[in-house]
């Protein structure tokens, strides 16, 4: 408990890394949310086609990296979390409450986000809506926490201002750090907290009136070396853990890390048509309707409505596009798609260029059964009603008889088993 790793400088270093990771997750998560629920008048970039593949892969990777960093930060500030007395006034109570909200929100947000990558939902609330709302609670409480700790952050921002010439941490009482310098002093907090700390460290009780040792000379240098070794060992362990969880999971979205993909729930290249599947036709309840001989796609324009069989779609003329399938759970893979351009289908029903469309799936239930597509996607030459994938007929689990594929969109918006395309404006 009196480890030299538990000091304000360590807390600041870990806090900087956590702050960067949380901001990355917040920004990329907000982008993903707006793609799925755009505000009125919003338009999105369709190039580069790997944009969402990059942002969502970064979102999940940063979220996974937060786990060891958050555990390390909690380990570092543990004496402050267990301080005695726990509250010293109204302002201190508000500060402690903001920390409690931040820590709780961070644990819930990261924990449920990790479980979501495995598509396991053992809770009664809707994940996406709660995850989105909680992100604002998390960032808000983080801003409050940074504001209250700003004097400490400024004081210990630089390593050279945090340690003396021998490498010992310099404790500064003037900045209000709640991480007292226990190491080497034999002084512990009063009450149960102090007794637990002494027991954990195997330390003999020391009376408050006894002077604290003040190492100097060769003794001080030896203590400094020991502290440096302890700090380096601790941060090496944190770095190894963070790099480990990132490298061993990033292969689901990065080809570079694919050989090291041990723990991620998806493997690139595995599945029908050489592509992983999230939602199967059986799970969607479309086994019969998607394979019916009389399936047709209805395209409804402002004045003309037409129906197309699969053969008639092929007769319109097919195009090819290399586009990634990029899912909110973090996995992604490039694939070659072949089908009818969306803009050609819209032209066949005399829809105006730049039309906003709505796509409906054969599914009868599910939050993504109906999907709206902005004009930037509907008019893009690479947006297809896909009929083939990687040189073969579209597999049933990948959306046979026809599905949507468009650049830079989440996989949940690449609607499978489509039955209707309607021009809205």
Secondary structure as UniProt FT lines:
FT   TURN            4..5
FT   HELIX           8..36
FT   TURN            40..41
FT   TURN            49..50
FT   HELIX           51..76
FT   HELIX           78..81
FT   HELIX           90..116
FT   TURN            117..119
FT   HELIX           127..148
FT   HELIX           150..155
FT   HELIX           159..161
FT   TURN            165..166
FT   HELIX           173..175
FT   TURN            183..185
FT   HELIX           191..201
FT   TURN            208..209
FT   HELIX           217..247
FT   TURN            248..249
FT   HELIX           250..252
FT   TURN            256..257
FT   HELIX           258..260
FT   TURN            268..269
FT   HELIX           272..274
FT   HELIX           281..284
FT   HELIX           287..290
FT   TURN            293..294
FT   STRAND          297..300
FT   STRAND          305..308
FT   HELIX           310..315
FT   STRAND          319..326
FT   TURN            328..329
FT   STRAND          332..341
FT   HELIX           342..348
FT   TURN            349..350
FT   TURN            353..354
FT   STRAND          357..361
FT   TURN            367..368
FT   STRAND          370..373
FT   HELIX           375..378
FT   TURN            381..382
FT   STRAND          384..389
FT   TURN            390..391
FT   STRAND          392..393
FT   HELIX           396..398
FT   TURN            399..401
FT   STRAND          403..405
FT   TURN            407..408
FT   HELIX           411..413
FT   STRAND          418..423
//
